Amino acid sequence: MNKQVSWRGLVIPLIVIIFWWGLGKAGLINLQLIPSIEQVCQALLELIKGQTLMRHLAISIQRVLIGFIFAGVIGVPFGIILGWFPGLQPWFNPTLHFLRQIPPVAWIPLFIMWFGIGEASKNAIIFYAAFFPIFLNTQLGVSQIAKEYWEVARLYQFPWSKTLVKLVLPGSARTIITGLRLGMGMSWRALVAAEMLAANSGLGYLIVISRSLVRLDELVVGIVIVGVVGIIMDGLFVWLEKQLPWAKNSKEGELDGAELIFSESNLKDL
């Protein structure tokens, strides 16, 4: 079934490529506005041979990982705390919900004034973009753990550390990974936008400089690479979710990690 879905997903891109190639061969496209597929492929080879593409790609990935890791290190624990102690939510959620309505790009001028045009401003933008999906999904996952399991933890007099390991993390892991997945997507898009506005390296910068030099072929290469890398990053989180122990032992929507750990057969081991 998965193979069928993956093959179906390739149909439309293949149709677009064939249609694009056919229009170029027939001379029906304006090459000053849309490069031919041959020009794009040639530009890709040139950028790879000159190591230009690899350099910009490596810089962009490094930037997004730094900001994303910081967002995860802060967003996951903060989400766990607010999900674990719902009495804190009225104090924090209104401000956080207000801030998340502001798109990351809107902060770019202010972050540049605060942190300069260097790496710090871009890391701040990536952090801001990734934090809210990570935090909100973590909080949601912890909040949705059934009350019965909290009662079991109290009945067995779990210390907070054991409650965290045996209940909170397994019970919210799926939504945490979903938050990380969404956060990575948001941070990747925000990074490219930031590089297009304030950078001298990275894929966003490659796109902007290609436009300035009227190198539409290189511009298209940059856009395609941004999309491909985004798909790969998203696929990594899909793969990671499938590696969770309860993902292998239960059908989707039936049992979560907390339900498996707190099942009758496992209670004797707690």
Secondary structure, DSSP 4 states (H G I P E B T S, - for coil): -HHHHHHHHHHHHHHHHHHHHHHHHTT-S-TTTS--HHHHHHHHHHHHHTTHHHHHHHHHHHHHHHHHHHHHHHHHHHHHHHHH-GGGHHHHHHHHHHHHTS-GGGGHHHHHHHH-SSHHHHHHHHHHHHHHHHHHHHHHHHHTS-HHHHHHHHHTT--HHHHIIIIIHHHHHHHHHHHHHHHHHHHHHHHHHHHHHS-SSSHHHHHHHHHHTT-HHHHHHHHHHHHHHHHHHHHHHHHHHHTSHHHHHS-TTT--HHHHHTSHHHHTT-
